[in-house]
Amino acid sequence: MNAHSASGHEHGHGHGHGHGHHGTDIDWETMATELENKADLQLPVSRETAARLRKLLGAGSTGSGTAVRRILDIGSGPGVMSCVFAETFADAEVVAVDGTPALLDRALARAERLGLGGRVVVRHAELPEGLTGDDGHGEGGLGTADLVWSSKAVHHLGDQQGTLDALAGVLRPGGVLAVAEGGVPMRFLPRDIGIGAPGIQARFDAAQESWFTAMRSELPGSIAVIEDWPAMLGRAGLTGVGSFTSFLDLPAPLDDAARAFLYAHLTRVRETVSESLDAEDRRTLDVLLDPEDAAGILRRPDAFLLFGTTVSTGVRPRR
Ligand SMILES: C[S@@+](CC[C@H](N)C(=O)[O-])C[C@H]1O[C@@H](n2cnc3c(N)ncnc32)[C@H](O)[C@@H]1O
């Protein structure tokens, strides 16, 4: 899929929101297939995450648990997690919220395919304006929810703390805000791959980390903040804050779907950061992206896929 920085962020390249001046703006629509493929690979982990959030909410238990009736998936992309939530919380309506209509179309098509059509709805909203109702589309705010989920979207907004404050503000008492941000960077190659200088993955990470920093600094209203997500949730007024990390671990040899994802990922690396790599690393990247080469990512036997997704959570006090 898209370039994936050392901090577990996701980004691409294009002209979507038009905020970048140095190749850090993002065309989300062109990333639709990559986003959905990656989320498909991650499905087992996402189902575990949903089950964990269900436990945190006490949903399904008798007594003090929160009845989960409405869930917001903020920056849903193609809605893979929205559908997982609709499966996990059988009584809930799930609202997939995103600024890219083509991705919301995918979310609707997916929900239809999975027989969840009635319970997954979509809302086109440009954030952060869309959180408060002043989104320029005249569509109003997002309403309240028992669970607000946002995966790898908050870091695309200038004011991350302000966004969390707004998301915490739409929670019903006892509701949970869960944000997937940070985590453990993706690994998919051995240290020495037999071409070029060993350790290329770390150099990809370093180049992508610089790209990410430039991307954030160019966002409208960009504010630097220490990215301690549980502490930020606490400042948003939530209690019981904490985090957990789940790993996707696909050992070699990879199947075609995982290889196709890595091919798309490396294509993004070439598009976004190849200028920051030296000539030898650029040559290595070309070999990895050669579909005919036995050392290419589509064919080499040693490629694997390992990464960790960290989810930070907090609960709105009942008062
Ligand atoms: C990296 S993708 C994450 C998609 C999905 N949540 C996932 O984890 O796979 C970021 C998503 O946020 C959306 N997005 C980014 N900036 C946005 C903004 N300012 N307003 C609304 N949506 C935005 C993009 O359209 C994209 O679908």
The ligand as a MOL file (V3000), in Angstrom:
LIG
                    3D

  0  0  0     0  0            999 V3000
M  V30 BEGIN CTAB
M  V30 COUNTS 27 29 0 0 0
M  V30 BEGIN ATOM
M  V30 1 C -4.4850 6.3300 6.3610 0
M  V30 2 S -6.1790 6.3610 5.9150 0 CHG=1
M  V30 3 C -6.8470 5.3130 7.1910 0
M  V30 4 C -8.0690 4.5480 6.7350 0
M  V30 5 C -8.5810 3.5290 7.7430 0
M  V30 6 N -9.0560 4.1680 8.9700 0
M  V30 7 C -7.4980 2.5320 8.0570 0
M  V30 8 O -6.9980 2.5100 9.1870 0
M  V30 9 O -7.1570 1.7590 7.1540 0 CHG=-1
M  V30 10 C -6.7110 7.9960 6.4020 0
M  V30 11 C -8.1490 8.2810 6.0540 0
M  V30 12 O -8.4900 9.5560 6.5880 0
M  V30 13 C -9.1960 10.3000 5.6190 0
M  V30 14 N -8.8630 11.7140 5.8410 0
M  V30 15 C -7.6330 12.2730 5.8720 0
M  V30 16 N -7.7110 13.5850 6.1090 0
M  V30 17 C -9.0330 13.8810 6.2200 0
M  V30 18 C -9.7650 15.0690 6.4830 0
M  V30 19 N -9.1510 16.2440 6.6500 0
M  V30 20 N -11.1080 14.9860 6.5510 0
M  V30 21 C -11.7420 13.8100 6.3900 0
M  V30 22 N -11.1140 12.6630 6.1430 0
M  V30 23 C -9.7700 12.6840 6.0640 0
M  V30 24 C -8.7150 9.8120 4.2750 0
M  V30 25 O -9.6860 10.0150 3.2550 0
M  V30 26 C -8.4370 8.3450 4.5640 0
M  V30 27 O -9.5500 7.5440 4.2700 0
M  V30 END ATOM
M  V30 BEGIN BOND
M  V30 1 1 1 2
M  V30 2 1 2 3
M  V30 3 1 2 10
M  V30 4 1 3 4
M  V30 5 1 4 5
M  V30 6 1 5 6
M  V30 7 1 5 7
M  V30 8 2 7 8
M  V30 9 1 7 9
M  V30 10 1 10 11
M  V30 11 1 11 12
M  V30 12 1 11 26
M  V30 13 1 12 13
M  V30 14 1 13 14
M  V30 15 1 13 24
M  V30 16 1 14 15
M  V30 17 1 14 23
M  V30 18 2 15 16
M  V30 19 1 16 17
M  V30 20 1 17 18
M  V30 21 2 17 23
M  V30 22 1 18 19
M  V30 23 2 18 20
M  V30 24 1 20 21
M  V30 25 2 21 22
M  V30 26 1 22 23
M  V30 27 1 24 25
M  V30 28 1 24 26
M  V30 29 1 26 27
M  V30 END BOND
M  V30 END CTAB
M  END
